[in-house]
Amino acid sequence: EYPIIFIDRTIGESKMSKSIMYEAIFVVWRLRIWKLFGWNK
């Protein structure tokens, strides 16, 4: 068996798309607010 070694990215662009970044920032907070106010979709 050989160990898997992950090397941190030092130079280059992120592989995460802008839509994934949007979802991570805004959608999670929107769902939290909906739960806080008891709104259901």
Residue pairs with C-beta under 8 A, 6 or more apart in sequence:
33 39
34 40
34 41
